[in-house]
Amino acid sequence: MTIISKLVRDKIPEILREKGRLIKVNRVEGNELCYHLLKKLNEEVDELKSNLSIEEIADVLEVLEAITRTCLGKTMNEVMSVKEMKKKKLGGFDKGLIATYYE
């Protein structure tokens, strides 16, 4: 049997208990929560790379929203505003341009 310890969505412990799984829950905050959110982001991006789907994109977005709110104290509206400013100034990724250059 493998022991797993990772950040999970808020309702997962309840769901696991209902299935009869033994589970211990610890709560983290502050810098420790930010650490685990960034680790979770990597996990979700890996899942997206192996299964490109709207569900996986939603999972990545959920973690990004939590990072924005918890670690930066910002809102997704603020993020979207910065995103739009950068897109206006630098463009997006719609054209699929690959640049090869020397630095």
N, CA, C and O atoms as a GROMACS GRO file, in nm:
protein
  412
    1MET      N    1   0.084  -0.118   0.000
    1MET     CA    2   0.000   0.000   0.000
    1MET      C    3   0.088   0.123   0.000
    1MET      O    4   0.184   0.131   0.077
    2THR      N    5   0.057   0.220  -0.085
    2THR     CA    6   0.134   0.343  -0.098
    2THR      C    7   0.067   0.456  -0.020
    2THR      O    8  -0.055   0.472  -0.024
    3ILE      N    9   0.147   0.533   0.052
    3ILE     CA   10   0.097   0.650   0.124
    3ILE      C   11   0.110   0.770   0.032
    3ILE      O   12   0.217   0.796  -0.022
    4ILE      N   13   0.001   0.841   0.014
    4ILE     CA   14  -0.002   0.961  -0.071
    4ILE      C   15  -0.031   1.080   0.019
    4ILE      O   16  -0.122   1.076   0.101
    5SER      N   17   0.047   1.185   0.002
    5SER     CA   18   0.026   1.309   0.077
    5SER      C   19   0.036   1.424  -0.022
    5SER      O   20   0.145   1.456  -0.070
    6LYS      N   21  -0.077   1.486  -0.053
    6LYS     CA   22  -0.076   1.595  -0.150
    6LYS      C   23  -0.194   1.688  -0.126
    6LYS      O   24  -0.292   1.651  -0.061
    7LEU      N   25  -0.184   1.808  -0.178
    7LEU     CA   26  -0.291   1.906  -0.173
    7LEU      C   27  -0.408   1.854  -0.257
    7LEU      O   28  -0.390   1.812  -0.371
    8VAL      N   29  -0.527   1.859  -0.199
    8VAL     CA   30  -0.646   1.811  -0.269
    8VAL      C   31  -0.755   1.918  -0.261
    8VAL      O   32  -0.749   2.009  -0.178
    9ARG      N   33  -0.853   1.905  -0.349
    9ARG     CA   34  -0.969   1.994  -0.344
    9ARG      C   35  -1.040   1.978  -0.210
    9ARG      O   36  -1.029   1.874  -0.145
   10ASP      N   37  -1.111   2.082  -0.168
   10ASP     CA   38  -1.170   2.089  -0.034
   10ASP      C   39  -1.265   1.975   0.000
   10ASP      O   40  -1.274   1.936   0.116
   11LYS      N   41  -1.335   1.920  -0.097
   11LYS     CA   42  -1.433   1.816  -0.069
   11LYS      C   43  -1.378   1.673  -0.082
   11LYS      O   44  -1.450   1.578  -0.052
   12ILE      N   45  -1.255   1.659  -0.124
   12ILE     CA   46  -1.196   1.525  -0.146
   12ILE      C   47  -1.188   1.443  -0.017
   12ILE      O   48  -1.221   1.325  -0.020
   13PRO      N   49  -1.144   1.499   0.097
   13PRO     CA   50  -1.140   1.416   0.219
   13PRO      C   51  -1.277   1.356   0.253
   13PRO      O   52  -1.285   1.239   0.289
   14GLU      N   53  -1.382   1.435   0.241
   14GLU     CA   54  -1.518   1.387   0.269
   14GLU      C   55  -1.556   1.275   0.172
   14GLU      O   56  -1.614   1.174   0.213
   15ILE      N   57  -1.525   1.292   0.046
   15ILE     CA   58  -1.555   1.191  -0.056
   15ILE      C   59  -1.481   1.061  -0.027
   15ILE      O   60  -1.538   0.953  -0.038
   16LEU      N   61  -1.353   1.072   0.009
   16LEU     CA   62  -1.274   0.952   0.040
   16LEU      C   63  -1.327   0.881   0.164
   16LEU      O   64  -1.333   0.758   0.167
   17ARG      N   65  -1.366   0.957   0.266
   17ARG     CA   66  -1.422   0.896   0.388
   17ARG      C   67  -1.552   0.821   0.357
   17ARG      O   68  -1.576   0.713   0.410
   18GLU      N   69  -1.636   0.881   0.272
   18GLU     CA   70  -1.761   0.816   0.233
   18GLU      C   71  -1.736   0.684   0.162
   18GLU      O   72  -1.820   0.594   0.166
   19LYS      N   73  -1.621   0.672   0.097
   19LYS     CA   74  -1.584   0.548   0.028
   19LYS      C   75  -1.515   0.449   0.122
   19LYS      O   76  -1.471   0.342   0.081
   20GLY      N   77  -1.506   0.488   0.251
   20GLY     CA   78  -1.446   0.398   0.349
   20GLY      C   79  -1.295   0.405   0.358
   20GLY      O   80  -1.234   0.320   0.421
   21ARG      N   81  -1.234   0.504   0.296
   21ARG     CA   82  -1.088   0.518   0.299
   21ARG      C   83  -1.045   0.585   0.429
   21ARG      O   84  -1.109   0.680   0.475
   22LEU      N   85  -0.938   0.535   0.487
   22LEU     CA   86  -0.880   0.600   0.603
   22LEU      C   87  -0.798   0.718   0.554
   22LEU      O   88  -0.715   0.704   0.464
   23ILE      N   89  -0.820   0.833   0.613
   23ILE     CA   90  -0.751   0.952   0.565
   23ILE      C   91  -0.722   1.046   0.681
   23ILE      O   92  -0.807   1.066   0.768
   24LYS      N   93  -0.604   1.101   0.682
   24LYS     CA   94  -0.564   1.203   0.779
   24LYS      C   95  -0.552   1.334   0.703
   24LYS      O   96  -0.494   1.338   0.595
   25VAL      N   97  -0.607   1.440   0.758
   25VAL     CA   98  -0.605   1.569   0.690
   25VAL      C   99  -0.530   1.670   0.776
   25VAL      O  100  -0.558   1.684   0.895
   26ASN      N  101  -0.436   1.738   0.716
   26ASN     CA  102  -0.366   1.850   0.779
   26ASN      C  103  -0.399   1.975   0.698
   26ASN      O  104  -0.420   1.968   0.577
   27ARG      N  105  -0.403   2.086   0.766
   27ARG     CA  106  -0.430   2.213   0.698
   27ARG      C  107  -0.303   2.297   0.697
   27ARG      O  108  -0.235   2.308   0.799
   28VAL      N  109  -0.271   2.356   0.582
   28VAL     CA  110  -0.154   2.444   0.570
   28VAL      C  111  -0.201   2.583   0.530
   28VAL      O  112  -0.310   2.600   0.475
   29GLU      N  113  -0.118   2.682   0.558
   29GLU     CA  114  -0.149   2.821   0.525
   29GLU      C  115  -0.023   2.893   0.479
   29GLU      O  116   0.087   2.838   0.484
   30GLY      N  117  -0.042   3.014   0.436
   30GLY     CA  118   0.069   3.103   0.406
   30GLY      C  119   0.166   3.047   0.304
   30GLY      O  120   0.126   2.992   0.202
   31ASN      N  121   0.295   3.061   0.334
   31ASN     CA  122   0.400   3.017   0.242
   31ASN      C  123   0.394   2.867   0.214
   31ASN      O  124   0.423   2.823   0.102
   32GLU      N  125   0.356   2.789   0.315
   32GLU     CA  126   0.347   2.645   0.296
   32GLU      C  127   0.235   2.610   0.198
   32GLU      O  128   0.250   2.521   0.115
   33LEU      N  129   0.123   2.681   0.207
   33LEU     CA  130   0.013   2.659   0.112
   33LEU      C  131   0.057   2.700  -0.028
   33LEU      O  132   0.027   2.630  -0.125
   34CYS      N  133   0.126   2.812  -0.041
   34CYS     CA  134   0.176   2.855  -0.173
   34CYS      C  135   0.269   2.750  -0.232
   34CYS      O  136   0.262   2.720  -0.351
   35TYR      N  137   0.356   2.693  -0.149
   35TYR     CA  138   0.446   2.587  -0.195
   35TYR      C  139   0.365   2.470  -0.252
   35TYR      O  140   0.394   2.422  -0.361
   36HIS      N  141   0.265   2.427  -0.177
   36HIS     CA  142   0.184   2.313  -0.221
   36HIS      C  143   0.098   2.347  -0.343
   36HIS      O  144   0.075   2.260  -0.428
   37LEU      N  145   0.052   2.470  -0.354
   37LEU     CA  146  -0.024   2.511  -0.472
   37LEU      C  147   0.064   2.509  -0.597
   37LEU      O  148   0.020   2.465  -0.703
   38LEU      N  149   0.186   2.556  -0.585
   38LEU     CA  150   0.277   2.554  -0.700
   38LEU      C  151   0.312   2.410  -0.739
   38LEU      O  152   0.323   2.378  -0.857
   39LYS      N  153   0.328   2.324  -0.640
   39LYS     CA  154   0.352   2.182  -0.665
   39LYS      C  155   0.230   2.121  -0.734
   39LYS      O  156   0.244   2.041  -0.828
   40LYS      N  157   0.111   2.157  -0.689
   40LYS     CA  158  -0.014   2.109  -0.749
   40LYS      C  159  -0.026   2.158  -0.893
   40LYS      O  160  -0.075   2.085  -0.979
   41LEU      N  161   0.017   2.281  -0.919
   41LEU     CA  162   0.012   2.334  -1.055
   41LEU      C  163   0.094   2.247  -1.149
   41LEU      O  164   0.050   2.215  -1.259
   42ASN      N  165   0.214   2.209  -1.106
   42ASN     CA  166   0.298   2.120  -1.188
   42ASN      C  167   0.226   1.987  -1.215
   42ASN      O  168   0.228   1.937  -1.327
   43GLU      N  169   0.164   1.932  -1.112
   43GLU     CA  170   0.090   1.807  -1.126
   43GLU      C  171  -0.024   1.822  -1.229
   43GLU      O  172  -0.042   1.736  -1.315
   44GLU      N  173  -0.099   1.930  -1.218
   44GLU     CA  174  -0.212   1.952  -1.309
   44GLU      C  175  -0.165   1.979  -1.452
   44GLU      O  176  -0.230   1.934  -1.547
   45VAL      N  177  -0.055   2.050  -1.469
   45VAL     CA  178  -0.001   2.076  -1.603
   45VAL      C  179   0.046   1.944  -1.665
   45VAL      O  180   0.025   1.921  -1.784
   46ASP      N  181   0.110   1.859  -1.586
   46ASP     CA  182   0.150   1.727  -1.637
   46ASP      C  183   0.028   1.647  -1.684
   46ASP      O  184   0.032   1.582  -1.788
   47GLU      N  185  -0.080   1.653  -1.606
   47GLU     CA  186  -0.202   1.582  -1.645
   47GLU      C  187  -0.260   1.642  -1.773
   47GLU      O  188  -0.310   1.568  -1.859
   48LEU      N  189  -0.254   1.773  -1.787
   48LEU     CA  190  -0.302   1.839  -1.909
   48LEU      C  191  -0.220   1.797  -2.030
   48LEU      O  192  -0.275   1.775  -2.139
   49LYS      N  193  -0.088   1.786  -2.012
   49LYS     CA  194  -0.001   1.744  -2.123
   49LYS      C  195  -0.032   1.602  -2.168
   49LYS      O  196  -0.020   1.570  -2.286
   50SER      N  197  -0.072   1.517  -2.075
   50SER     CA  198  -0.102   1.378  -2.112
   50SER      C  199  -0.247   1.358  -2.154
   50SER      O  200  -0.280   1.256  -2.215
   51ASN      N  201  -0.333   1.454  -2.122
   51ASN     CA  202  -0.474   1.443  -2.159
   51ASN      C  203  -0.530   1.582  -2.187
   51ASN      O  204  -0.591   1.645  -2.101
   52LEU      N  205  -0.508   1.630  -2.308
   52LEU     CA  206  -0.554   1.764  -2.346
   52LEU      C  207  -0.706   1.764  -2.352
   52LEU      O  208  -0.766   1.711  -2.446
   53SER      N  209  -0.768   1.823  -2.250
   53SER     CA  210  -0.914   1.825  -2.242
   53SER      C  211  -0.958   1.950  -2.165
   53SER      O  212  -0.880   2.012  -2.093
   54ILE      N  213  -1.084   1.984  -2.182
   54ILE     CA  214  -1.137   2.100  -2.112
   54ILE      C  215  -1.139   2.077  -1.960
   54ILE      O  216  -1.126   2.172  -1.883
   55GLU      N  217  -1.156   1.952  -1.918
   55GLU     CA  218  -1.156   1.920  -1.775
   55GLU      C  219  -1.018   1.946  -1.714
   55GLU      O  220  -1.008   2.001  -1.604
   56GLU      N  221  -0.914   1.908  -1.785
   56GLU     CA  222  -0.778   1.932  -1.734
   56GLU      C  223  -0.745   2.081  -1.736
   56GLU      O  224  -0.678   2.130  -1.645
   57ILE      N  225  -0.790   2.152  -1.838
   57ILE     CA  226  -0.770   2.298  -1.841
   57ILE      C  227  -0.841   2.362  -1.721
   57ILE      O  228  -0.787   2.452  -1.658
   58ALA      N  229  -0.962   2.315  -1.690
   58ALA     CA  230  -1.037   2.366  -1.575
   58ALA      C  231  -0.960   2.342  -1.445
   58ALA      O  232  -0.960   2.428  -1.357
   59ASP      N  233  -0.897   2.225  -1.433
   59ASP     CA  234  -0.818   2.196  -1.313
   59ASP      C  235  -0.700   2.291  -1.299
   59ASP      O  236  -0.672   2.341  -1.190
   60VAL      N  237  -0.630   2.316  -1.410
   60VAL     CA  238  -0.518   2.410  -1.408
   60VAL      C  239  -0.567   2.549  -1.369
   60VAL      O  240  -0.504   2.617  -1.288
   61LEU      N  241  -0.678   2.590  -1.426
   61LEU     CA  242  -0.735   2.722  -1.396
   61LEU      C  243  -0.773   2.733  -1.248
   61LEU      O  244  -0.751   2.837  -1.186
   62GLU      N  245  -0.830   2.628  -1.192
   62GLU     CA  246  -0.868   2.628  -1.050
   62GLU      C  247  -0.746   2.651  -0.962
   62GLU      O  248  -0.751   2.727  -0.865
   63VAL      N  249  -0.635   2.584  -0.994
   63VAL     CA  250  -0.513   2.601  -0.915
   63VAL      C  251  -0.456   2.742  -0.936
   63VAL      O  252  -0.410   2.804  -0.840
   64LEU      N  253  -0.459   2.792  -1.059
   64LEU     CA  254  -0.411   2.928  -1.085
   64LEU      C  255  -0.493   3.032  -1.009
   64LEU      O  256  -0.438   3.129  -0.957
   65GLU      N  257  -0.623   3.012  -1.002
   65GLU     CA  258  -0.708   3.103  -0.924
   65GLU      C  259  -0.671   3.100  -0.777
   65GLU      O  260  -0.666   3.204  -0.712
   66ALA      N  261  -0.645   2.981  -0.724
   66ALA     CA  262  -0.606   2.969  -0.583
   66ALA      C  263  -0.472   3.036  -0.557
   66ALA      O  264  -0.454   3.102  -0.455
   67ILE      N  265  -0.377   3.019  -0.649
   67ILE     CA  266  -0.246   3.085  -0.635
   67ILE      C  267  -0.263   3.236  -0.639
   67ILE      O  268  -0.204   3.308  -0.558
   68THR      N  269  -0.342   3.284  -0.731
   68THR     CA  270  -0.366   3.428  -0.746
   68THR      C  271  -0.422   3.486  -0.617
   68THR      O  272  -0.374   3.588  -0.567
   69ARG      N  273  -0.525   3.422  -0.563
   69ARG     CA  274  -0.595   3.469  -0.444
   69ARG      C  275  -0.509   3.451  -0.318
   69ARG      O  276  -0.494   3.545  -0.240
   70THR      N  277  -0.455   3.333  -0.300
   70THR     CA  278  -0.388   3.297  -0.175
   70THR      C  279  -0.246   3.350  -0.165
   70THR      O  280  -0.205   3.401  -0.061
   71CYS      N  281  -0.171   3.337  -0.272
   71CYS     CA  282  -0.028   3.372  -0.268
   71CYS      C  283  -0.002   3.518  -0.305
   71CYS      O  284   0.093   3.579  -0.255
   72LEU      N  285  -0.085   3.573  -0.392
   72LEU     CA  286  -0.062   3.710  -0.437
   72LEU      C  287  -0.162   3.810  -0.382
   72LEU      O  288  -0.140   3.931  -0.389
   73GLY      N  289  -0.272   3.761  -0.327
   73GLY     CA  290  -0.376   3.851  -0.276
   73GLY      C  291  -0.442   3.932  -0.387
   73GLY      O  292  -0.485   4.045  -0.365
   74LYS      N  293  -0.448   3.874  -0.505
   74LYS     CA  294  -0.506   3.941  -0.622
   74LYS      C  295  -0.630   3.868  -0.668
   74LYS      O  296  -0.663   3.760  -0.617
   75THR      N  297  -0.700   3.926  -0.764
   75THR     CA  298  -0.818   3.863  -0.821
   75THR      C  299  -0.790   3.819  -0.963
   75THR      O  300  -0.695   3.866  -1.026
   76MET      N  301  -0.872   3.729  -1.013
   76MET     CA  302  -0.858   3.686  -1.152
   76MET      C  303  -0.890   3.802  -1.247
   76MET      O  304  -0.837   3.804  -1.358
   77ASN      N  305  -0.973   3.896  -1.206
   77ASN     CA  306  -0.997   4.015  -1.289
   77ASN      C  307  -0.868   4.093  -1.309
   77ASN      O  308  -0.842   4.144  -1.418
   78GLU      N  309  -0.788   4.103  -1.203
   78GLU     CA  310  -0.659   4.172  -1.214
   78GLU      C  311  -0.566   4.096  -1.309
   78GLU      O  312  -0.497   4.156  -1.391
   79VAL      N  313  -0.565   3.964  -1.296
   79VAL     CA  314  -0.483   3.881  -1.385
   79VAL      C  315  -0.527   3.901  -1.530
   79VAL      O  316  -0.443   3.920  -1.618
   80MET      N  317  -0.657   3.897  -1.554
   80MET     CA  318  -0.708   3.912  -1.691
   80MET      C  319  -0.676   4.049  -1.747
   80MET      O  320  -0.649   4.062  -1.867
   81SER      N  321  -0.677   4.151  -1.664
   81SER     CA  322  -0.641   4.285  -1.708
   81SER      C  323  -0.495   4.290  -1.753
   81SER      O  324  -0.463   4.347  -1.858
   82VAL      N  325  -0.406   4.231  -1.674
   82VAL     CA  326  -0.263   4.226  -1.710
   82VAL      C  327  -0.245   4.143  -1.836
   82VAL      O  328  -0.168   4.180  -1.924
   83LYS      N  329  -0.317   4.031  -1.846
   83LYS     CA  330  -0.311   3.945  -1.964
   83LYS      C  331  -0.349   4.023  -2.090
   83LYS      O  332  -0.280   4.015  -2.192
   84GLU      N  333  -0.456   4.099  -2.082
   84GLU     CA  334  -0.501   4.175  -2.198
   84GLU      C  335  -0.402   4.286  -2.235
   84GLU      O  336  -0.379   4.312  -2.353
   85MET      N  337  -0.344   4.353  -2.135
   85MET     CA  338  -0.242   4.455  -2.162
   85MET      C  339  -0.123   4.393  -2.233
   85MET      O  340  -0.072   4.450  -2.330
   86LYS      N  341  -0.077   4.276  -2.185
   86LYS     CA  342   0.037   4.209  -2.248
   86LYS      C  343   0.003   4.163  -2.389
   86LYS      O  344   0.086   4.171  -2.480
   87LYS      N  345  -0.119   4.116  -2.408
   87LYS     CA  346  -0.161   4.071  -2.541
   87LYS      C  347  -0.166   4.188  -2.638
   87LYS      O  348  -0.125   4.176  -2.754
   88LYS      N  349  -0.215   4.301  -2.590
   88LYS     CA  350  -0.222   4.421  -2.675
   88LYS      C  351  -0.082   4.468  -2.714
   88LYS      O  352  -0.059   4.508  -2.828
   89LYS      N  353   0.010   4.463  -2.619
   89LYS     CA  354   0.147   4.510  -2.643
   89LYS      C  355   0.230   4.409  -2.722
   89LYS      O  356   0.303   4.447  -2.814
   90LEU      N  357   0.221   4.279  -2.686
   90LEU     CA  358   0.311   4.178  -2.741
   90LEU      C  359   0.242   4.078  -2.834
   90LEU      O  360   0.309   4.002  -2.904
   91GLY      N  361   0.109   4.078  -2.834
   91GLY     CA  362   0.034   3.981  -2.913
   91GLY      C  363   0.007   3.856  -2.831
   91GLY      O  364   0.050   3.844  -2.716
   92GLY      N  365  -0.066   3.763  -2.893
   92GLY     CA  366  -0.098   3.638  -2.827
   92GLY      C  367  -0.017   3.524  -2.887
   92GLY      O  368   0.097   3.544  -2.931
   93PHE      N  369  -0.075   3.408  -2.889
   93PHE     CA  370  -0.008   3.290  -2.943
   93PHE      C  371  -0.091   3.226  -3.054
   93PHE      O  372  -0.069   3.110  -3.089
   94ASP      N  373  -0.186   3.301  -3.108
   94ASP     CA  374  -0.279   3.246  -3.207
   94ASP      C  375  -0.216   3.211  -3.341
   94ASP      O  376  -0.262   3.120  -3.408
   95LYS      N  377  -0.112   3.281  -3.379
   95LYS     CA  378  -0.051   3.258  -3.511
   95LYS      C  379   0.046   3.140  -3.513
   95LYS      O  380   0.088   3.097  -3.620
   96GLY      N  381   0.081   3.089  -3.397
   96GLY     CA  382   0.171   2.972  -3.391
   96GLY      C  383   0.311   3.002  -3.440
   96GLY      O  384   0.372   2.918  -3.505
   97LEU      N  385   0.362   3.120  -3.409
   97LEU     CA  386   0.495   3.161  -3.456
   97LEU      C  387   0.605   3.097  -3.372
   97LEU      O  388   0.601   3.103  -3.249
   98ILE      N  389   0.702   3.036  -3.437
   98ILE     CA  390   0.820   2.981  -3.371
   98ILE      C  391   0.939   3.065  -3.414
   98ILE      O  392   0.972   3.072  -3.532
   99ALA      N  393   1.004   3.130  -3.318
   99ALA     CA  394   1.120   3.215  -3.348
   99ALA      C  395   1.248   3.140  -3.316
   99ALA      O  396   1.260   3.079  -3.209
  100THR      N  397   1.342   3.144  -3.408
  100THR     CA  398   1.474   3.086  -3.387
  100THR      C  399   1.574   3.200  -3.396
  100THR      O  400   1.583   3.268  -3.498
  101TYR      N  401   1.650   3.222  -3.288
  101TYR     CA  402   1.742   3.336  -3.286
  101TYR      C  403   1.856   3.310  -3.189
  101TYR      O  404   1.849   3.219  -3.106
  102TYR      N  405   1.957   3.391  -3.199
  102TYR     CA  406   2.073   3.384  -3.110
  102TYR      C  407   2.059   3.486  -3.000
  102TYR      O  408   2.007   3.596  -3.021
  103GLU      N  409   2.105   3.449  -2.883
  103GLU     CA  410   2.106   3.545  -2.774
  103GLU      C  411   2.248   3.578  -2.737
  103GLU      O  412   2.271   3.658  -2.646
   0.00000   0.00000   0.00000
